[in-house]
Amino acid sequence: MKKVKPIIALLIVVIFLIPYYAVEALGQSKDEVQRLIDDLKDSSWQIRWYAASALGEMKEPRALEPLITMLKNDKNGYVRAMAAWALGKIKDRRAVEPLIDGITDESSDVKKMAPLALKEITGQDFGKDPVKWREWWEKNK
């Protein structure tokens, strides 16, 4: 068992931390925004997740449409939830309708993150109630 723990720790570093720091380093330069946007389509869900995270931290408006696409279409629930989080950070009202749809996503992570992102963008809080969100949105588009 003692030999297994270092192997698990090494795997965590290789699988999660190295891609995280690589994407974070890219995200430090505005010249690398397109690279991060391209990474939203990477075959690795970890790279997609970290790219969305970096773009959200940067509050990068050029990532709005790709992140909306990711929220709607990515096969990984963790990635869709990170897209919702990033959209909340960008705070563009064009993300409201896709985020309302996210409240009924099959992933519990997206269901939790979408209302938080909606609150960030709108200043409103209707929790996980898509009907109330839609009613409010129809009156306040």
C-alpha positions in Angstrom: 0.0 0.0 0.0 2.9 2.4 0.7 4.1 2.1 -2.9 0.6 2.8 -4.3 0.3 6.3 -2.6 3.2 7.8 -4.4 2.0 6.5 -7.7 -1.5 8.0 -7.1 0.1 11.3 -6.2 2.2 11.2 -9.4 -0.9 10.4 -11.4 -2.7 13.4 -9.9 0.1 15.6 -10.9 0.3 14.3 -14.4 -3.4 14.2 -15.1 -4.6 17.4 -13.3 -1.8 19.7 -12.2 0.4 19.8 -15.3 -2.4 20.6 -17.7 -3.8 23.2 -15.2 -0.5 25.1 -14.9 0.2 24.8 -18.6 -3.2 26.4 -19.4 -2.9 29.0 -16.6 0.5 30.0 -18.0 -1.0 30.4 -21.5 -3.8 32.4 -20.0 -1.5 35.0 -18.6 -1.0 36.6 -22.0 -3.8 38.1 -24.0 -2.0 36.9 -27.1 -2.8 33.3 -26.1 -6.6 33.8 -25.9 -7.1 32.1 -29.3 -5.0 29.1 -28.2 -7.2 28.8 -25.1 -10.4 29.1 -27.2 -9.0 26.3 -29.5 -8.3 24.2 -26.4 -12.0 24.2 -25.6 -12.3 21.6 -28.4 -9.4 19.5 -27.2 -10.0 15.7 -26.9 -8.9 15.8 -23.3 -11.7 16.8 -20.9 -9.1 18.1 -18.5 -7.6 20.5 -21.1 -11.1 21.7 -22.0 -12.0 22.2 -18.3 -8.8 24.2 -17.6 -9.1 26.3 -20.8 -12.6 27.3 -19.8 -11.4 28.0 -16.3 -8.6 30.3 -17.6 -10.9 32.1 -20.0 -13.4 32.7 -17.1 -10.6 34.0 -14.9 -9.6 36.3 -17.7 -13.2 37.4 -18.2 -12.4 37.0 -21.9 -15.4 38.3 -24.0 -14.1 36.5 -27.2 -14.7 33.2 -25.4 -18.4 33.9 -25.0 -19.8 32.0 -28.0 -17.4 29.0 -27.7 -18.2 28.7 -24.0 -22.0 28.8 -24.8 -21.4 26.0 -27.4 -19.4 24.1 -24.7 -22.2 24.5 -22.2 -24.8 23.2 -24.7 -22.8 20.4 -26.3 -19.8 19.1 -24.4 -20.2 15.4 -23.4 -18.6 15.9 -20.0 -20.7 17.3 -17.2 -17.7 18.7 -15.3 -16.7 20.6 -18.5 -20.2 21.9 -19.0 -20.3 23.1 -15.4 -17.0 24.9 -15.8 -18.3 26.6 -19.0 -21.3 27.8 -16.9 -18.9 29.1 -14.3 -16.8 30.9 -16.9 -19.9 32.5 -18.5 -20.9 33.8 -15.1 -17.4 35.4 -14.8 -17.7 37.0 -18.2 -21.1 38.5 -17.3 -22.5 38.8 -20.8 -26.4 38.7 -21.0 -26.2 36.7 -24.2 -25.4 33.7 -21.9 -28.6 34.0 -19.9 -30.9 31.8 -22.1 -28.3 28.9 -22.4 -27.7 29.1 -18.6 -31.4 28.9 -18.0 -31.4 25.8 -20.1 -28.5 24.5 -18.0 -30.7 24.4 -14.9 -32.3 21.3 -16.4 -29.0 19.7 -17.6 -28.6 16.0 -16.8 -25.4 16.8 -14.8 -26.0 17.8 -11.2 -22.8 19.9 -11.4 -24.3 22.0 -14.3 -27.6 22.2 -12.4 -25.7 23.7 -9.4 -23.5 26.0 -11.4 -26.0 27.5 -13.9 -28.1 29.4 -11.3 -24.9 30.7 -9.7 -23.7 32.0 -13.1 -27.2 33.5 -13.7 -27.0 35.3 -10.4 -23.5 36.7 -11.3 -24.8 38.0 -14.7 -28.2 39.3 -13.7 -28.0 40.1 -10.0 -31.2 38.1 -9.5 -31.6 34.8 -7.6 -34.4 32.4 -8.5 -32.4 29.4 -7.5 -32.9 26.3 -9.6 -36.3 27.3 -10.9 -36.2 27.5 -14.7 -39.8 28.8 -14.9 -39.1 31.8 -12.7 -35.8 32.5 -14.5 -37.6 32.4 -17.9 -40.5 34.6 -16.7 -38.0 37.1 -15.4 -35.9 37.0 -18.5 -38.9 37.5 -20.8 -39.6 40.7 -19.0 -36.0 41.9 -18.8 -34.3 41.0 -22.0 
